[in-house]
Amino acid sequence: MKPGERIGYGATADIYAWGDGQVLKLLHEGMPAEHAREEAEATRLAYAAGIPAPATGDLIEVDGRQAIVFERLSGPSMLQRIGARPWTLPRYARLLAELQVATHRSSAPSLPPLRRRLARNIEWNDSLPEPTKKAVLNVLGRLPDGDCLCHGDLHPDNVLLTPRGPVIIDWTTAARGNRVADLARTCLLLRLGQAPEG
């Protein structure tokens, strides 16, 4: 089966219509297969724990690229709703916080450790001087571990406001770790993140 119309895109994948009531998240060329496997596992784990996440279908390959089949969700993102109705910001800020707290109530023993993922990202960052990398990795090594489910990229554009309620999408960077680290990541995204055009 061939993907249908492209209905979304991101830094690591494009989203296409797929079959009846489904979408296909097709990873960009060169993305490792493990990214799809880890995202599918994290999304399934969240869904099974009662966290509002999309139902996850099969992992497949399309034209040599890894892909995940998800249920198709309808509704604007929380960011789109805030942009159209700025006075709703306090309400949606509270909802985002409630969703993050709900996520942290679940453990994630099968997911990769957040500390390892952060260390890898720091080591691969070419814009950091080596002494800075060493200092940051030293601090990271002293921080406490955790075993809760961390989304890793929770912000208003990753929450869809669907007829069944808010649904957290894009579990690409999910890991097991300390809830404070996940909260800090969300705070950084809210303060420093670039909103998409429009």
C-alpha positions as CSV (number, residue, x, y, z in Angstrom):
1,M,0.0,0.0,0.0
2,K,1.2,3.5,-0.8
3,P,1.0,6.5,1.6
4,G,-1.8,8.9,0.9
5,E,-1.8,12.7,1.2
6,R,0.9,14.2,3.4
7,I,-0.9,15.8,6.3
8,G,2.0,16.8,8.6
9,Y,5.8,17.0,8.8
10,G,8.5,17.4,11.4
11,A,12.2,17.2,12.0
12,T,12.5,13.4,11.8
13,A,9.4,12.3,9.9
14,D,6.5,13.1,7.7
15,I,2.9,12.1,8.4
16,Y,0.7,10.6,5.7
17,A,-2.9,9.4,5.5
18,W,-2.9,5.6,5.7
19,G,-5.8,3.3,5.3
20,D,-9.1,3.8,7.1
21,G,-8.7,5.9,10.2
22,Q,-5.0,5.7,10.4
23,V,-1.8,7.7,9.6
24,L,1.7,6.7,8.7
25,K,4.6,8.3,10.4
26,L,7.4,7.9,7.8
27,L,10.9,8.5,9.1
28,H,13.2,10.6,7.0
29,E,15.9,8.8,5.0
30,G,18.9,8.0,7.2
31,M,16.9,7.8,10.4
32,P,17.9,4.6,12.3
33,A,15.2,1.8,12.5
34,E,15.6,1.9,16.3
35,H,14.0,5.3,16.4
36,A,10.7,3.9,15.0
37,R,10.9,0.9,17.3
38,E,11.5,3.0,20.4
39,E,8.8,5.5,19.6
40,A,6.3,2.8,18.9
41,E,7.2,1.0,22.2
42,A,6.9,4.3,24.2
43,T,3.6,5.2,22.7
44,R,2.2,1.7,23.3
45,L,3.4,1.9,26.9
46,A,1.8,5.3,27.5
47,Y,-1.5,4.2,25.9
48,A,-1.6,0.9,27.9
49,A,-1.0,3.0,31.1
50,G,-4.1,5.1,30.4
51,I,-2.1,8.2,29.3
52,P,-3.8,9.9,26.4
53,A,-1.7,8.8,23.5
54,P,-2.5,7.5,20.1
55,A,-3.2,3.8,19.5
56,T,-0.2,2.3,17.8
57,G,-0.3,-0.2,14.9
58,D,2.5,-1.9,13.0
59,L,6.0,-1.0,12.3
60,I,6.6,-1.3,8.6
61,E,9.0,-0.3,5.9
62,V,8.0,1.9,2.9
63,D,10.6,2.5,0.1
64,G,13.4,1.6,2.4
65,R,12.3,3.9,5.2
66,Q,11.0,2.9,8.6
67,A,7.4,3.8,9.5
68,I,4.9,3.5,12.3
69,V,1.1,3.2,11.8
70,F,-1.0,5.2,14.3
71,E,-4.6,5.9,14.7
72,R,-5.7,9.1,12.9
73,L,-6.6,11.9,15.3
74,S,-8.5,15.0,14.4
75,G,-8.4,18.4,16.1
76,P,-6.1,21.3,16.4
77,S,-2.9,21.3,18.5
78,M,-3.0,23.1,21.8
79,L,-0.6,25.6,20.3
80,Q,-2.9,26.3,17.4
81,R,-5.8,26.8,19.9
82,I,-3.8,29.2,22.0
83,G,-2.7,31.1,18.9
84,A,-6.3,31.6,17.8
85,R,-7.6,32.3,21.3
86,P,-4.8,33.8,23.5
87,W,-7.1,34.3,26.5
88,T,-7.2,30.4,26.8
89,L,-3.4,30.3,27.7
90,P,-3.9,29.9,31.5
91,R,-6.4,27.0,31.0
92,Y,-4.1,25.2,28.5
93,A,-1.0,25.8,30.7
94,R,-2.8,24.0,33.5
95,L,-3.8,21.2,31.2
96,L,-0.3,20.7,29.9
97,A,1.0,20.5,33.5
98,E,-1.7,17.9,34.3
99,L,-0.8,15.8,31.3
100,Q,2.9,15.9,32.3
101,V,2.1,14.9,35.9
102,A,-0.1,12.0,34.6
103,T,2.7,10.8,32.4
104,H,5.2,10.8,35.3
105,R,2.9,8.5,37.3
106,S,3.9,5.6,35.0
107,S,7.2,3.8,35.1
108,A,9.0,2.9,32.0
109,P,11.5,0.0,32.7
110,S,11.8,-1.1,29.1
111,L,12.7,2.4,27.7
112,P,16.3,3.6,27.4
113,P,17.6,5.7,30.3
114,L,17.1,9.5,29.9
115,R,20.6,10.1,31.3
116,R,22.2,7.9,28.5
117,R,20.2,9.7,25.8
118,L,21.2,13.1,27.2
119,A,24.9,12.1,27.4
120,R,24.8,10.9,23.8
121,N,23.2,14.2,22.6
122,I,25.9,16.2,24.5
123,E,28.7,14.1,23.1
124,W,27.4,14.5,19.5
125,N,26.9,18.2,19.8
126,D,29.6,19.8,17.5
127,S,28.8,23.4,18.7
128,L,29.9,22.7,22.3
129,P,33.6,23.1,23.1
130,E,35.2,20.0,24.6
131,P,35.8,21.5,28.1
132,T,32.1,22.5,28.2
133,K,31.0,19.0,27.2
134,K,33.2,17.5,29.9
135,A,31.8,19.8,32.5
136,V,28.2,19.2,31.5
137,L,28.7,15.4,31.4
138,N,30.3,15.6,34.8
139,V,27.2,17.4,36.2
140,L,24.9,14.9,34.4
141,G,26.7,12.0,36.0
142,R,25.9,13.4,39.5
143,L,22.2,13.9,38.9
144,P,19.7,11.4,40.3
145,D,18.3,8.6,38.2
146,G,14.6,7.9,37.9
147,D,12.3,5.3,36.4
148,C,9.2,7.3,35.4
149,L,8.0,7.7,31.9
150,C,9.4,11.0,30.5
151,H,8.0,12.3,27.2
152,G,11.1,14.4,26.5
153,D,9.4,16.8,24.1
154,L,6.2,17.9,25.8
155,H,5.0,21.3,24.6
156,P,1.7,22.7,23.3
157,D,2.3,21.6,19.6
158,N,2.6,18.0,20.8
159,V,-0.9,17.9,22.3
160,L,-3.8,17.5,20.0
161,L,-7.3,18.6,21.2
162,T,-9.4,15.8,19.8
163,P,-13.1,15.0,20.3
164,R,-12.1,12.3,22.9
165,G,-9.9,14.9,24.8
166,P,-6.3,15.9,24.7
167,V,-3.9,13.4,23.2
168,I,-0.1,13.6,23.6
169,I,1.7,12.8,20.3
170,D,5.3,12.4,19.2
171,W,6.9,10.1,21.7
172,T,10.1,10.0,19.7
173,T,12.3,11.2,22.7
174,A,10.5,9.3,25.4
175,A,12.8,7.6,28.0
176,R,12.8,6.4,31.6
177,G,14.2,8.9,34.0
178,N,13.7,11.6,36.6
179,R,10.5,13.6,36.3
180,V,12.4,16.8,37.2
181,A,14.5,16.4,34.1
182,D,11.4,16.0,32.0
183,L,9.9,19.1,33.6
184,A,13.1,21.1,33.0
185,R,13.0,20.1,29.3
186,T,9.4,21.3,29.0
187,C,10.3,24.6,30.8
188,L,13.2,25.1,28.3
189,L,11.0,24.4,25.3
190,L,8.4,26.9,26.6
191,R,11.0,29.6,27.2
192,L,13.4,29.2,24.3
193,G,11.6,27.1,21.7
194,Q,10.7,28.5,18.3
195,A,7.0,28.2,17.4
196,P,6.3,27.0,13.8
197,E,5.5,29.7,11.2
198,G,2.0,31.0,11.5
